[in-house]
Every structure is written in structure tokens, then in C-alpha cells.
Amino acid sequence: PATSNYRRQQGALTVITPLLLVIVVILSVMALDGARLYMLRGEMQAQVNVAAQAAASGTQSCGGLAPTTATVRQRALAAARAQGYTGVDEALLVETGLIDDADDDGVLVFEPVNFIEESNAVLVSYTRNEPISLLLPETMFGTLDITVNAAARKEAVASISAAGGLSLIH
């Protein structure tokens, strides 16, 4: 009787062990793919952050050259490429506008404008389609659209100094 129980348990282990190994491998692959996607999103966010900062420096300011959308876009692409962006130019969307607290509630909002001369900010967006898993078949898991955004406002900092002197002539 004790021998037959042992043989039945051996058969159960022969079925369960490979099944558990397959489950462990699939979960490990999913964890690695999740970490890869999270890291990719971070890289994409860094690229649009730098692009938005560089593009915002090309918006309207007091004096200087008149801004153009081409200049703003070129600055954004150059900065993104320096940060490691390898996508096509059209995938990086650059939009000029205003960042303002319209409702006086402390929340800044980006609003697109029709004329670049009215802008003080830039919104940069980047969407990339990635397979969910590089190791498991794409037909099984599909793809995922990763979208990141960054907006930057050009700040004008000025200081005025009025120094005077008095000269008396006798």
C-alpha cells in the first residue's frame, strides 16, 4: 500500500514539474520585458524633455530674431538626437503655444496658438509602437503604443538697475 502511494506521487511530480518550469520561465520573460518597456519609456521621456527645453529657447522673446516653426522644430530634433533619439523626424511632434495659469488655480496648462509670435512655450510628443515581448511571439502578446509628452516655457528674466550720480559744478 505505501509503495503504490509513492508511485502515484512520482507520476504527479513528472507532470507538475515541467509545467511549473514553463510557468516560471514565462513569468521571468514577462518581468524582463516589463523592465525593458519601463526603461524604454524613461529614455523616451528624457528625449522629449531635452527637445522641449531646446525648442522653447527658439520661441518669441523680447527683441532678437523673429522665431519660426522650422527653427523651433530643428532645435527640438537636434536636442532629441543628441539625447539618443533614433526615430524618424515625423514621429517627434512639436507644437508651439502658451503655458499659463488661465484659471488662477495654480495649475499650468498648455494651449496651442496659431501664430508663433504669440507663443512662449513648446509641447513635444513622441509615440512609439513596441512589441510587448521580444522573447515571446508577437502574435501571442501583440504590441503597445508608448506615448510621452513634455512642455517647456521660455522664461524671461530681467533686472533693471538705475544707478545715478550727482555732479555739482562750482
Number of C-alpha atoms within 10 A of each C-alpha: 5 6 7 9 9 10 10 10 10 12 10 10 11 10 10 11 11 11 11 11 11 11 12 12 11 14 12 12 16 17 13 15 18 14 12 15 18 13 12 15 17 12 16 23 18 19 27 28 24 24 33 30 22 23 31 27 21 27 25 19 17 7 6 7 10 12 16 15 17 11 14 23 25 18 21 29 26 16 21 23 16 13 17 13 19 9 12 8 12 9 11 22 16 24 22 30 24 22 21 16 12 12 9 8 7 9 10 13 13 19 16 17 15 9 11 21 16 15 24 23 29 32 26 25 22 19 15 15 10 15 17 20 21 14 12 15 11 13 8 9 12 12 13 13 10 15 13 18 18 19 25 24 22 20 11 8 5 6 5 5 6 5 5 6 5 5 6 5 4 3
